[in-house]
Amino acid sequence: TSQQPFTPQQQITKQPSKNVKPEKVMPDRAFLEPLYVSEKMLSDSELDLISKNLGCGWRDVGTRMLFKPAQLDQFQRDSSSHTNLCYRMLFRWRQWKAERATKGRLTKYLMLAEEFDALRVLEP
C-alpha cells in the first residue's frame, strides 16, 4: 500500500502517558513522628487498607521486612491481584515478627521504599 502524504489534520498531539506517575510527595514531619515511634500492632483492616495503597515498591518493602527473594516470588505466584499479593506479604510479616511487626517499623519500611500513599493510610 502506498502511504499518503502527511497533512496538518493528521498532526499527533502529545498526550501525557497514562503510565506516568504523579510526583511522590513525602508526608510532613508532624504526620510521620507519631507513626515512627508507634509500638501498636497492625489490625487486619489496616493491613487491608495498606495493601490497597501499596504500589510498585512492594518488593522493596518486602526486602526491608527481611523476606528472601524466593519468598517474594512465591507471594507473587500465589496471588490473584496486586492487592492480594501485598496483603499476603503484610499478613505473613505480622505472623512472623509478631509483636515486632509494629506501625513504627512498617512506617520506616514504607518511607525507605517511598511508598507514601500506603503510609498516608496509617494512623498512630
C-alpha positions in Angstrom: 0.0 0.0 0.0 1.2 3.5 -0.7 1.5 6.0 2.1 -0.5 9.2 1.9 1.5 12.4 2.4 1.3 13.9 5.9 -1.3 16.6 6.3 -1.8 19.0 9.2 -5.1 17.4 10.1 -3.2 14.2 10.9 -0.9 16.0 13.4 -0.5 14.0 16.5 -0.9 15.8 19.8 1.3 14.7 22.6 -0.8 13.4 25.4 0.7 12.5 28.8 1.3 8.8 29.2 -1.2 7.0 31.4 1.8 5.3 33.0 3.4 8.5 34.2 3.2 8.6 38.0 2.4 11.9 39.7 5.4 13.3 41.7 5.8 11.5 45.0 5.3 13.9 47.9 6.6 12.9 51.3 4.2 13.3 54.2 5.1 16.1 56.6 7.1 15.6 59.8 4.0 16.2 62.1 2.3 13.3 60.4 5.3 11.0 60.5 6.7 11.5 64.0 3.9 9.7 65.9 4.0 6.8 63.4 7.7 6.3 63.7 7.5 5.8 67.4 4.3 3.8 67.4 4.6 0.4 69.0 1.0 -0.5 68.1 0.3 -3.7 66.2 -1.4 -3.7 62.8 -5.0 -4.8 62.6 -6.5 -6.8 59.7 -8.4 -3.7 58.5 -5.1 -1.7 58.5 -3.3 -4.4 56.5 -6.2 -4.3 54.0 -6.0 -0.5 53.6 -2.2 -0.5 53.3 -2.3 -3.3 50.7 -4.8 -1.4 48.6 -2.4 1.6 48.6 1.0 -0.2 48.3 2.4 0.4 44.8 5.3 -1.0 42.7 7.7 -0.6 45.7 6.1 -3.6 47.4 9.2 -5.8 46.7 11.4 -3.1 48.3 9.2 -3.1 51.3 9.3 -6.9 51.5 13.1 -6.9 51.2 13.3 -4.5 54.1 11.0 -6.8 56.1 13.7 -9.4 55.5 11.8 -11.6 53.2 14.1 -13.6 50.8 13.6 -13.0 47.0 12.2 -16.6 46.7 9.5 -15.8 49.3 8.6 -12.6 47.5 8.4 -14.5 44.2 6.1 -17.1 45.9 3.8 -14.3 47.2 3.6 -13.1 43.6 2.8 -16.5 42.2 0.2 -17.3 44.8 -1.7 -14.1 44.4 -4.6 -13.3 42.2 -4.1 -9.5 42.3 -1.6 -6.9 43.3 -3.7 -6.0 46.4 -3.9 -9.7 47.4 -0.1 -10.0 46.9 0.5 -7.0 49.2 -2.0 -8.3 51.8 -0.3 -11.8 51.9 3.1 -10.2 52.4 2.0 -7.9 55.2 -0.1 -10.6 56.9 2.9 -13.1 56.8 5.2 -10.4 58.1 2.8 -9.8 61.0 2.6 -13.5 61.8 6.4 -14.0 61.5 7.5 -10.9 63.5 4.6 -11.0 66.0 5.0 -8.1 68.5 7.9 -6.7 66.5 5.5 -6.1 63.5 4.6 -2.6 64.6 3.3 0.5 62.9 6.7 2.2 63.6 8.7 -0.5 61.8 6.3 -0.5 58.8 6.4 3.3 58.7 10.2 3.1 58.3 10.0 0.5 55.6 7.3 2.4 53.7 9.3 5.6 53.9 12.5 4.0 52.7 10.6 2.5 49.7 9.0 5.8 49.1 5.5 4.2 49.3 3.9 7.4 50.6 0.3 6.5 49.5 0.4 3.4 51.7 1.9 5.4 54.5 -0.8 8.0 54.5 -3.5 5.5 55.4 -1.8 4.7 58.7 -2.9 6.3 61.9 -0.6 6.3 65.0 
